[in-house]
Amino acid sequence: FKLTIEELSEAKGIPLQKLEEWGVRNGTHAIQKAPCVDIPYIDTKGQEVAINKRISLVGAQRFKSKPESKYTLYGLWLLETIKVQDYVILAEGESDTWTLWNAGYSALGVHGASGWKPEFAEYLEGLQIYVIPDKDKAGEGLVAEVAKSFPDVKVITVPDGYADINDYYLSCDNFREELKIL
């Protein structure tokens, strides 16, 4: 396993400069001593509370993190800006969140399909909540969990033939316009 921010940028179609602005950086996997991409989770106070290490573009073991990591919503450092927009799109994972940010959307990431916690709801009070789940059973579970906190959640469904919103983004000529019609 090995991955650099430059490879991730190219594969996901997200400009390297943007990833760096969002704190994404090259790192080293402690056990394998191999290059990886460090994706920091920053809380509302600006404190780094966890680092998700992306070690591969594909496969079941794409990510590694310390067992004691305390994940929060990804992108919380943008919460004040998000609240001005009156809505937030919850994306499943960091790369889907970057995809939405890159297109100018107000978004936060959930650390995987099972990453929603009821206590996250307090951050989003007063906002219209949308969720873009991945096209799998786990994504359906994410929607169900968010709906427990926000019964009026609106779901944006990725078109058939695409695994997630980044996969769809990579196929679009004008993603922002395409997303409006989903």
N, C-alpha and C positions, 0 to 999 in steps of 0.2 A: 504494500500500500504506500502510495505517496501522492501528494497533491499540492499544487501551489495556487496562490491567489490569481495568478495570471491564467492558469489553466481553467480555474473555476469561472473567472470572468468570461473567458471565451466560450465555454460550454453553456453557460446560462444566459449569454447575451446581455450581460450587465457591464457597463463601463468600469474598468479597473479603478479609475479615479473616484467613482461613486462608492464602490465597495470600501475603498480606503477612507473616504469621508465618513462612512458609517462604522468605522472602527475595525473592519475586517482586515486581517493581517496574516502574513505567513508565520507559521509556528513549527514546532517540532513535537512529534508524538513521543511522549516520555518513554514508553516501553519499547517501541519499535525503532526509536531514534531516526525516524523518517520524516521528511517534510509533510506538513499538513496545513490546513487553513484554520486559524483561530477565529471563532465568531463569538465576540463578547456579548453577554447579556448585562445590560446596564439598568439599574433601577431608577426611580423618579428622582433620587437624590444624586444621581451621577456616579454611583458606586458600581463597580463591576462585581456581579454576584455569581456569575458562572461563565464558563467558556465551553462552547460546543466545538469540538475539534472534528473538522471534516477531513477524512483521510482518503476518500475515494469518490469518484463521480457516480459509480454504479455499485450495485450489490447490497445485500442486506446489512453489511457492516460498514456503511458509509461514514458513520459518526462514532466518536468516542468521547466520553466525558467522565469526570470523577463521580463516583457513587454519591458523594456528599454534596454535589452541586444542587443549588437551590434555584431552579429555573423560575423565571417570572415571564411575563409577556415580552416577546422580543420587540424592541423599539420603544420601550417606555420612556426613554429620554426625549421622545418627540410628543409626549402626551399633551402638553400645553398647546402645541400647534394643532394637534388632532382635534382637541376640544373646540377649537374655533371653527372647524369644518362641520360640526354637528353630526358627523357619521364616522364610522370606522369599519373597515373590512378586516375581518380576522382571517388570516391565511395560515395554512398548515405548513409550518416550517419557514426557515429563513429565506431560502431562494425564492419562494413564492412571494414573501414579503418584499424582497428587493425588487421583484418584477413589478409589483404594484407601486412602490415608491418611485421607481424609475419612470413610470408612466404618469406620475403626479397624483396618485391616489393616497388618501388617508388610510393607513393600514398598520396593523400590529400582527406579530407572528405568535402562533401557539407552538410550543416545543413538541411537535409531533401530534398525531391524532388523539393520543390519550393525555395530552398535556394541559387540557383545560382544568382549572381549579375554580370552585365557586368564589373564592376570595378575590379572584381577578375582576369580578363584576363591579366592585366598588370603583375601579379605575374608569369604568366606561359608563357610569351613571349619566343619564341625560342624552346619550348619543344614540342614533339609529345604528343598530348592529347588523352587519352583513357577514356572512361566512362563505368563503370559497374553499370547500373541502377537496381533497384529492378524490379521484374517481375509483374508490375502493370501499370495502366494508369499514375499514378504520375511519375513513372520511365521514361515512354515515354516522359512526359513533361520535365523532367530534361535533357534528351538528346536534345530535341528541343531547350531549352534555351542555353545550352552549345554550340550547333551548330551555334547559332547566333553570338557568339564570335569567334568560331573556326569552320569554315565550313568544314574543313578536319578532324574533330574529328572521331576517330574510336570507335566503340561500341563493347564491349565484352558482349555477351549475356549469361546470366546464363541458364544452361540447363533446359528444361521443368521438372517440378516436384519439383523445388526449388524456394523459395520465394526471396532469395537474395544470395550474394556470401558467406556470413557466413554460411547459411543453406547448401550450396553446400560443403563448406570446411569441415563441420562437418561429411560429408558422405565419404570423400576421404581418401584413404590411403597415397597418395603422392600428396598433393594439388598443389605444385609448378609445377610439371610435368603435372598434369591434366589441370591447368589453361593455360599452353602453347598451348594446342590443342583446346581451345575454340574459 
